[in-house]
Amino acid sequence: MNIANLDDEIKKHNDAVRRNSRDRVRYRKVCAVCKIGEAFAPYELRRRWLRYIVGNKVLCVWIWLARWKCCNCGRRFTDHPDFRLAV
């Protein structure tokens, strides 16, 4: 993925996550605990640093992460975008 595309994707993600309540973008389709899909309620927003490497530089940007609550089992989870990879 090139850097311009990643910057655009981060901006689109932040705009989509900061929408009000149920219009907010959600990446996870089913609950990891009860395996029921489409039964989530918005819970809160968190702002976190995202670090990524471009050439020999590490760039840092703020991203917003949505938290959701499963309406079936009550479990809360943070929903991470597809472009965020754990290292």
MMTF fields as JSON, N, C-alpha, C and O atoms, coordinates in Angstrom:
{
  "mmtfVersion": "1.0.0",
  "mmtfProducer": "UNKNOWN",
  "numBonds": 347,
  "numAtoms": 348,
  "numGroups": 87,
  "numChains": 1,
  "numModels": 1,
  "chainsPerModel": [1],
  "groupsPerChain": [87],
  "chainIdList": ["A"],
  "bondAtomList": [4, 2, 8, 6, 12, 10, 16, 14, 20, 18, 24, 22, 28, 26, 32, 30, 36, 34, 40, 38, 44, 42, 48, 46, 52, 50, 56, 54, 60, 58, 64, 62, 68, 66, 72, 70, 76, 74, 80, 78, 84, 82, 88, 86, 92, 90, 96, 94, 100, 98, 104, 102, 108, 106, 112, 110, 116, 114, 120, 118, 124, 122, 128, 126, 132, 130, 136, 134, 140, 138, 144, 142, 148, 146, 152, 150, 156, 154, 160, 158, 164, 162, 168, 166, 172, 170, 176, 174, 180, 178, 184, 182, 188, 186, 192, 190, 196, 194, 200, 198, 204, 202, 208, 206, 212, 210, 216, 214, 220, 218, 224, 222, 228, 226, 232, 230, 236, 234, 240, 238, 244, 242, 248, 246, 252, 250, 256, 254, 260, 258, 264, 262, 268, 266, 272, 270, 276, 274, 280, 278, 284, 282, 288, 286, 292, 290, 296, 294, 300, 298, 304, 302, 308, 306, 312, 310, 316, 314, 320, 318, 324, 322, 328, 326, 332, 330, 336, 334, 340, 338, 344, 342],
  "bondOrderList": [1, 1, 1, 1, 1, 1, 1, 1, 1, 1, 1, 1, 1, 1, 1, 1, 1, 1, 1, 1, 1, 1, 1, 1, 1, 1, 1, 1, 1, 1, 1, 1, 1, 1, 1, 1, 1, 1, 1, 1, 1, 1, 1, 1, 1, 1, 1, 1, 1, 1, 1, 1, 1, 1, 1, 1, 1, 1, 1, 1, 1, 1, 1, 1, 1, 1, 1, 1, 1, 1, 1, 1, 1, 1, 1, 1, 1, 1, 1, 1, 1, 1, 1, 1, 1, 1],
  "groupList": [{"groupName": "MET", "atomNameList": ["N", "CA", "C", "O"], "elementList": ["N", "C", "C", "O"], "formalChargeList": [0, 0, 0, 0], "bondAtomList": [1, 0, 2, 1, 3, 2], "bondOrderList": [1, 1, 2], "singleLetterCode": "M", "chemCompType": "L-PEPTIDE LINKING"}, {"groupName": "ASN", "atomNameList": ["N", "CA", "C", "O"], "elementList": ["N", "C", "C", "O"], "formalChargeList": [0, 0, 0, 0], "bondAtomList": [1, 0, 2, 1, 3, 2], "bondOrderList": [1, 1, 2], "singleLetterCode": "N", "chemCompType": "L-PEPTIDE LINKING"}, {"groupName": "ILE", "atomNameList": ["N", "CA", "C", "O"], "elementList": ["N", "C", "C", "O"], "formalChargeList": [0, 0, 0, 0], "bondAtomList": [1, 0, 2, 1, 3, 2], "bondOrderList": [1, 1, 2], "singleLetterCode": "I", "chemCompType": "L-PEPTIDE LINKING"}, {"groupName": "ALA", "atomNameList": ["N", "CA", "C", "O"], "elementList": ["N", "C", "C", "O"], "formalChargeList": [0, 0, 0, 0], "bondAtomList": [1, 0, 2, 1, 3, 2], "bondOrderList": [1, 1, 2], "singleLetterCode": "A", "chemCompType": "L-PEPTIDE LINKING"}, {"groupName": "LEU", "atomNameList": ["N", "CA", "C", "O"], "elementList": ["N", "C", "C", "O"], "formalChargeList": [0, 0, 0, 0], "bondAtomList": [1, 0, 2, 1, 3, 2], "bondOrderList": [1, 1, 2], "singleLetterCode": "L", "chemCompType": "L-PEPTIDE LINKING"}, {"groupName": "ASP", "atomNameList": ["N", "CA", "C", "O"], "elementList": ["N", "C", "C", "O"], "formalChargeList": [0, 0, 0, 0], "bondAtomList": [1, 0, 2, 1, 3, 2], "bondOrderList": [1, 1, 2], "singleLetterCode": "D", "chemCompType": "L-PEPTIDE LINKING"}, {"groupName": "GLU", "atomNameList": ["N", "CA", "C", "O"], "elementList": ["N", "C", "C", "O"], "formalChargeList": [0, 0, 0, 0], "bondAtomList": [1, 0, 2, 1, 3, 2], "bondOrderList": [1, 1, 2], "singleLetterCode": "E", "chemCompType": "L-PEPTIDE LINKING"}, {"groupName": "LYS", "atomNameList": ["N", "CA", "C", "O"], "elementList": ["N", "C", "C", "O"], "formalChargeList": [0, 0, 0, 0], "bondAtomList": [1, 0, 2, 1, 3, 2], "bondOrderList": [1, 1, 2], "singleLetterCode": "K", "chemCompType": "L-PEPTIDE LINKING"}, {"groupName": "HIS", "atomNameList": ["N", "CA", "C", "O"], "elementList": ["N", "C", "C", "O"], "formalChargeList": [0, 0, 0, 0], "bondAtomList": [1, 0, 2, 1, 3, 2], "bondOrderList": [1, 1, 2], "singleLetterCode": "H", "chemCompType": "L-PEPTIDE LINKING"}, {"groupName": "VAL", "atomNameList": ["N", "CA", "C", "O"], "elementList": ["N", "C", "C", "O"], "formalChargeList": [0, 0, 0, 0], "bondAtomList": [1, 0, 2, 1, 3, 2], "bondOrderList": [1, 1, 2], "singleLetterCode": "V", "chemCompType": "L-PEPTIDE LINKING"}, {"groupName": "ARG", "atomNameList": ["N", "CA", "C", "O"], "elementList": ["N", "C", "C", "O"], "formalChargeList": [0, 0, 0, 0], "bondAtomList": [1, 0, 2, 1, 3, 2], "bondOrderList": [1, 1, 2], "singleLetterCode": "R", "chemCompType": "L-PEPTIDE LINKING"}, {"groupName": "SER", "atomNameList": ["N", "CA", "C", "O"], "elementList": ["N", "C", "C", "O"], "formalChargeList": [0, 0, 0, 0], "bondAtomList": [1, 0, 2, 1, 3, 2], "bondOrderList": [1, 1, 2], "singleLetterCode": "S", "chemCompType": "L-PEPTIDE LINKING"}, {"groupName": "TYR", "atomNameList": ["N", "CA", "C", "O"], "elementList": ["N", "C", "C", "O"], "formalChargeList": [0, 0, 0, 0], "bondAtomList": [1, 0, 2, 1, 3, 2], "bondOrderList": [1, 1, 2], "singleLetterCode": "Y", "chemCompType": "L-PEPTIDE LINKING"}, {"groupName": "CYS", "atomNameList": ["N", "CA", "C", "O"], "elementList": ["N", "C", "C", "O"], "formalChargeList": [0, 0, 0, 0], "bondAtomList": [1, 0, 2, 1, 3, 2], "bondOrderList": [1, 1, 2], "singleLetterCode": "C", "chemCompType": "L-PEPTIDE LINKING"}, {"groupName": "GLY", "atomNameList": ["N", "CA", "C", "O"], "elementList": ["N", "C", "C", "O"], "formalChargeList": [0, 0, 0, 0], "bondAtomList": [1, 0, 2, 1, 3, 2], "bondOrderList": [1, 1, 2], "singleLetterCode": "G", "chemCompType": "PEPTIDE LINKING"}, {"groupName": "PHE", "atomNameList": ["N", "CA", "C", "O"], "elementList": ["N", "C", "C", "O"], "formalChargeList": [0, 0, 0, 0], "bondAtomList": [1, 0, 2, 1, 3, 2], "bondOrderList": [1, 1, 2], "singleLetterCode": "F", "chemCompType": "L-PEPTIDE LINKING"}, {"groupName": "PRO", "atomNameList": ["N", "CA", "C", "O"], "elementList": ["N", "C", "C", "O"], "formalChargeList": [0, 0, 0, 0], "bondAtomList": [1, 0, 2, 1, 3, 2], "bondOrderList": [1, 1, 2], "singleLetterCode": "P", "chemCompType": "L-PEPTIDE LINKING"}, {"groupName": "TRP", "atomNameList": ["N", "CA", "C", "O"], "elementList": ["N", "C", "C", "O"], "formalChargeList": [0, 0, 0, 0], "bondAtomList": [1, 0, 2, 1, 3, 2], "bondOrderList": [1, 1, 2], "singleLetterCode": "W", "chemCompType": "L-PEPTIDE LINKING"}, {"groupName": "THR", "atomNameList": ["N", "CA", "C", "O"], "elementList": ["N", "C", "C", "O"], "formalChargeList": [0, 0, 0, 0], "bondAtomList": [1, 0, 2, 1, 3, 2], "bondOrderList": [1, 1, 2], "singleLetterCode": "T", "chemCompType": "L-PEPTIDE LINKING"}],
  "groupTypeList": [0, 1, 2, 3, 1, 4, 5, 5, 6, 2, 7, 7, 8, 1, 5, 3, 9, 10, 10, 1, 11, 10, 5, 10, 9, 10, 12, 10, 7, 9, 13, 3, 9, 13, 7, 2, 14, 6, 3, 15, 3, 16, 12, 6, 4, 10, 10, 10, 17, 4, 10, 12, 2, 9, 14, 1, 7, 9, 4, 13, 9, 17, 2, 17, 4, 3, 10, 17, 7, 13, 13, 1, 13, 14, 10, 10, 15, 18, 5, 8, 16, 5, 15, 10, 4, 3, 9],
  "groupIdList": [1, 2, 3, 4, 5, 6, 7, 8, 9, 10, 11, 12, 13, 14, 15, 16, 17, 18, 19, 20, 21, 22, 23, 24, 25, 26, 27, 28, 29, 30, 31, 32, 33, 34, 35, 36, 37, 38, 39, 40, 41, 42, 43, 44, 45, 46, 47, 48, 49, 50, 51, 52, 53, 54, 55, 56, 57, 58, 59, 60, 61, 62, 63, 64, 65, 66, 67, 68, 69, 70, 71, 72, 73, 74, 75, 76, 77, 78, 79, 80, 81, 82, 83, 84, 85, 86, 87],
  "secStructList": [7, 7, 2, 2, 2, 2, 2, 2, 2, 2, 2, 2, 2, 2, 2, 2, 2, 6, 1, 7, 4, 4, 4, 1, 7, 7, 7, 7, 7, 5, 7, 6, 6, 6, 7, 7, 5, 1, 7, 3, 3, 3, 3, 3, 3, 3, 3, 3, 3, 3, 3, 3, 3, 3, 6, 6, 3, 3, 3, 3, 3, 3, 3, 3, 3, 3, 3, 3, 3, 3, 6, 6, 6, 7, 7, 3, 3, 3, 3, 7, 7, 6, 6, 7, 7, 7, 7],
  "xCoordList": [0.854, 0.0, 0.895, 1.862, 0.594, 1.443, 0.987, -0.14, 1.888, 1.666, 0.469, -0.262, 0.255, -0.894, -2.201, -3.151, -2.25, -3.447, -3.694, -4.838, -2.632, -2.777, -3.279, -4.15, -2.756, -3.229, -4.711, -5.465, -5.13, -6.544, -7.406, -8.492, -6.922, -7.673, -7.817, -8.873, -6.773, -6.834, -7.844, -8.628, -7.831, -8.783, -10.222, -11.107, -10.457, -11.799, -12.252, -13.4, -11.331, -11.64, -12.038, -13.065, -11.223, -11.518, -12.87, -13.629, -13.166, -14.461, -15.616, -16.646, -15.452, -16.51, -16.728, -17.86, -15.67, -15.788, -16.406, -17.101, -16.165, -16.66, -18.107, -18.623, -18.764, -20.192, -21.002, -20.538, -22.192, -23.049, -23.6, -24.006, -23.605, -24.201, -24.144, -23.054, -25.286, -25.317, -24.83, -24.627, -24.641, -24.08, -22.574, -21.96, -21.989, -20.539, -20.116, -20.829, -18.964, -18.455, -18.055, -17.531, -18.315, -17.935, -17.278, -17.821, -16.107, -15.36, -15.697, -15.738, -15.934, -16.255, -17.707, -18.595, -17.935, -19.282, -20.017, -21.246, -19.288, -19.919, -19.18, -17.997, -19.889, -19.294, -18.333, -18.659, -17.165, -16.172, -16.601, -16.111, -17.508, -17.931, -19.169, -19.144, -20.262, -21.526, -21.786, -22.733, -20.951, -21.028, -22.306, -22.686, -22.976, -24.169, -23.732, -22.923, -24.25, -23.878, -24.925, -26.095, -24.485, -25.37, -26.144, -27.212, -25.651, -26.343, -25.422, -25.162, -24.926, -23.988, -24.551, -25.262, -24.224, -24.596, -23.312, -22.359, -23.266, -22.067, -21.827, -22.774, -20.57, -20.245, -19.43, -19.853, -18.29, -17.475, -16.453, -16.326, -15.726, -14.641, -13.345, -13.33, -12.256, -10.928, -10.009, -10.129, -9.1, -8.118, -6.778, -6.348, -6.121, -4.852, -3.85, -4.228, -2.572, -1.514, -1.401, -1.478, -1.219, -0.907, 0.466, 0.686, 1.373, 2.719, 2.85, 2.438, 3.428, 3.697, 5.028, 5.503, 5.612, 6.964, 6.892, 6.215, 7.606, 7.733, 9.226, 9.878, 9.757, 11.206, 11.932, 11.763, 12.74, 13.44, 12.924, 13.629, 11.69, 11.074, 9.859, 9.168, 9.608, 8.387, 7.503, 7.89, 6.321, 5.367, 4.279, 3.872, 3.814, 2.772, 1.582, 1.749, 0.384, -0.851, -1.87, -1.807, -2.811, -3.908, -4.984, -5.32, -5.529, -6.719, -7.755, -7.422, -8.994, -10.096, -10.486, -10.599, -10.69, -11.134, -12.484, -12.656, -13.432, -14.768, -14.82, -14.215, -15.558, -15.845, -17.326, -18.157, -17.634, -19.003, -19.389, -18.53, -20.682, -21.21, -22.123, -23.002, -21.915, -22.781, -24.106, -24.128, -25.197, -26.519, -26.969, -27.887, -26.343, -26.718, -26.036, -26.71, -24.706, -23.979, -23.433, -22.959, -23.492, -23.035, -21.538, -21.051, -20.812, -19.36, -19.019, -19.694, -17.979, -17.516, -16.195, -15.367, -16.003, -14.764, -14.394, -15.249, -13.104, -12.593, -12.505, -11.974, -13.031, -13.051, -11.882, -11.797, -10.989, -9.805, -9.992, -10.573, -9.504, -9.621, -8.728, -7.774, -9.053, -8.31, -6.858, -5.992, -6.579, -5.21, -4.283, -3.069, -4.842, -4.027, -3.585, -4.418, -2.291, -1.744, -0.931, -0.2, -1.051, -0.246, 1.169, 1.363, 2.144, 3.533, 4.125, 5.285],
  "yCoordList": [-1.174, 0.0, 1.232, 1.29, 2.199, 3.378, 4.375, 4.306, 5.304, 6.212, 7.135, 7.411, 7.614, 8.484, 7.733, 8.284, 6.472, 5.657, 5.416, 5.452, 5.169, 4.933, 6.19, 6.102, 7.342, 8.603, 8.821, 9.218, 8.561, 8.695, 7.704, 8.049, 6.476, 5.446, 5.806, 5.581, 6.356, 6.773, 7.909, 7.906, 8.871, 9.988, 9.492, 9.912, 8.6, 8.042, 7.271, 7.383, 6.486, 5.721, 6.652, 6.44, 7.694, 8.622, 9.309, 9.456, 9.725, 10.356, 9.378, 9.754, 8.137, 7.133, 6.701, 6.427, 6.638, 6.202, 7.297, 6.994, 8.551, 9.646, 10.025, 10.979, 9.308, 9.549, 9.2, 8.468, 9.727, 9.482, 8.063, 7.525, 7.487, 6.207, 5.118, 4.724, 4.629, 3.438, 3.664, 2.701, 4.918, 5.205, 4.984, 4.995, 4.787, 4.595, 3.316, 2.313, 3.36, 2.189, 1.107, 1.398, -0.149, -1.288, -2.335, -2.702, -2.813, -3.795, -5.226, -6.115, -5.446, -6.797, -7.112, -6.285, -8.285, -8.667, -9.527, -9.486, -10.309, -11.155, -11.01, -10.672, -11.267, -11.216, -12.4, -13.523, -12.15, -13.211, -14.202, -15.331, -13.806, -14.674, -15.48, -16.71, -14.791, -15.505, -15.817, -16.535, -15.283, -15.55, -15.036, -15.504, -14.073, -13.459, -12.219, -11.437, -12.031, -10.884, -9.786, -10.028, -8.567, -7.411, -7.058, -6.454, -7.41, -7.092, -6.264, -6.627, -5.135, -4.311, -2.917, -2.372, -2.349, -0.963, -0.167, -0.676, 1.077, 1.902, 2.094, 2.288, 2.042, 2.156, 3.414, 4.237, 3.58, 4.782, 4.888, 3.985, 6.0, 6.22, 6.404, 6.974, 5.914, 6.103, 6.632, 6.268, 7.486, 8.006, 7.365, 7.376, 6.808, 6.109, 6.509, 6.907, 6.397, 6.62, 5.421, 4.275, 5.688, 4.648, 4.984, 6.085, 4.056, 4.236, 3.366, 2.206, 3.943, 3.15, 3.564, 4.682, 2.638, 2.821, 3.175, 2.51, 4.242, 4.659, 4.798, 5.689, 3.929, 3.935, 3.626, 2.546, 4.567, 4.349, 5.291, 5.566, 5.782, 6.675, 6.016, 5.221, 6.354, 5.938, 7.165, 8.153, 7.107, 8.207, 7.876, 6.722, 8.895, 8.711, 9.603, 10.783, 9.041, 9.794, 9.313, 8.178, 10.2, 9.82, 9.123, 9.564, 8.034, 7.43, 7.253, 7.152, 7.219, 6.972, 5.503, 4.959, 4.869, 3.482, 3.439, 4.014, 2.758, 2.628, 1.424, 0.385, 1.585, 0.456, 0.151, 1.052, -1.125, -1.593, -2.524, -3.118, -2.642, -3.583, -4.556, -4.142, -5.84, -6.862, -6.844, -6.972, -6.686, -6.635, -8.012, -8.102, -9.067, -10.416, -10.843, -11.281, -10.72, -11.211, -10.094, -10.363, -8.838, -7.719, -7.456, -6.531, -8.246, -8.088, -6.806, -6.455, -6.1, -4.879, -5.158, -5.922, -4.535, -4.759, -3.53, -2.709, -3.409, -2.345, -2.888, -3.974, -2.122, -2.518, -1.849, -0.621, -2.644, -2.134, -2.158, -3.102, -1.124, -1.107, -2.151, -2.635, -2.49, -3.528, -3.135, -4.007, -1.859, -1.446, -1.468, -1.332, -1.636, -1.68, -3.129, -4.019, -3.348, -4.672, -4.652, -3.696, -5.678, -5.794, -6.244, -7.046, -5.723, -6.153, -6.706, -7.118],
  "zCoordList": [0.0, 0.0, 0.0, 0.76, -0.826, -0.851, 0.22, 0.71, 0.573, 1.693, 1.48, 2.431, 0.271, -0.003, 0.216, 0.771, -0.219, -0.013, 1.468, 1.921, 2.224, 3.661, 4.363, 5.229, 4.012, 4.598, 4.313, 5.201, 3.068, 2.71, 3.481, 3.946, 3.615, 4.326, 5.809, 6.401, 6.403, 7.811, 7.975, 8.924, 7.067, 7.142, 6.985, 7.73, 6.019, 5.83, 7.069, 7.498, 7.636, 8.848, 9.986, 10.631, 10.239, 11.334, 11.149, 12.107, 9.934, 9.662, 9.884, 10.444, 9.452, 9.575, 11.02, 11.417, 11.805, 13.2, 14.067, 15.037, 13.735, 14.566, 14.267, 14.851, 13.382, 13.12, 14.373, 15.247, 14.436, 15.595, 15.609, 14.579, 16.766, 17.131, 16.064, 15.65, 15.615, 14.762, 13.332, 12.593, 12.933, 11.613, 11.585, 10.519, 12.742, 12.88, 12.149, 12.178, 11.501, 10.789, 11.795, 12.871, 11.417, 12.267, 11.377, 10.335, 11.792, 11.001, 11.398, 10.548, 12.673, 13.146, 12.802, 13.009, 12.286, 11.856, 12.872, 12.936, 13.671, 14.686, 16.009, 16.04, 17.095, 18.433, 18.597, 18.213, 19.159, 19.357, 20.427, 20.446, 21.322, 22.418, 22.056, 22.102, 21.694, 21.461, 19.987, 19.665, 19.087, 17.638, 16.987, 15.913, 17.629, 17.047, 16.275, 16.775, 15.078, 14.255, 14.272, 14.567, 13.948, 13.795, 15.062, 14.966, 16.226, 17.483, 18.373, 19.52, 17.828, 18.57, 18.8, 17.955, 19.951, 20.262, 20.454, 21.044, 19.967, 20.178, 21.671, 22.434, 22.087, 23.502, 23.795, 24.608, 23.164, 23.344, 22.224, 21.398, 22.203, 21.244, 22.012, 23.103, 21.429, 21.99, 20.907, 19.738, 21.306, 20.364, 20.698, 21.851, 19.686, 19.882, 18.807, 17.705, 19.142, 18.163, 17.246, 17.69, 15.977, 14.998, 14.449, 13.945, 14.543, 13.994, 12.757, 12.747, 11.72, 10.52, 9.929, 10.128, 9.201, 8.671, 7.202, 6.418, 6.838, 5.443, 5.181, 5.726, 4.358, 4.114, 5.411, 5.976, 5.886, 7.152, 8.249, 9.22, 8.085, 9.066, 9.695, 9.058, 10.946, 11.631, 11.755, 12.38, 11.164, 11.216, 12.232, 12.366, 12.941, 13.943, 13.621, 13.313, 13.692, 13.499, 14.532, 15.004, 14.874, 15.749, 14.937, 13.838, 15.472, 14.874, 15.976, 17.157, 15.572, 16.498, 16.396, 15.297, 17.538, 17.591, 18.292, 19.367, 17.678, 18.256, 19.173, 18.904, 20.267, 21.152, 21.021, 20.902, 21.045, 20.871, 22.007, 22.659, 22.234, 23.217, 22.483, 21.727, 22.707, 22.119, 22.881, 24.105, 22.156, 22.791, 23.286, 24.101, 22.811, 23.215, 24.519, 25.451, 24.593, 25.776, 26.663, 27.767, 26.194, 26.998, 26.95, 27.6, 26.2, 26.089, 25.346, 24.379, 25.786, 25.125, 24.424, 24.922, 23.27, 22.526, 21.727, 21.394, 21.419, 20.567, 19.155, 18.919, 18.229, 16.823, 16.098, 16.061, 15.529, 14.855, 13.344, 12.809, 12.647, 11.178, 10.535, 11.143, 9.299, 8.581, 8.32, 8.245, 8.182, 7.872, 9.094, 8.948, 10.284, 11.503, 11.753, 11.927, 11.769, 12.02, 13.303, 13.561, 14.091, 15.307, 14.946, 14.032, 15.671, 15.453, 16.717, 16.727]
}
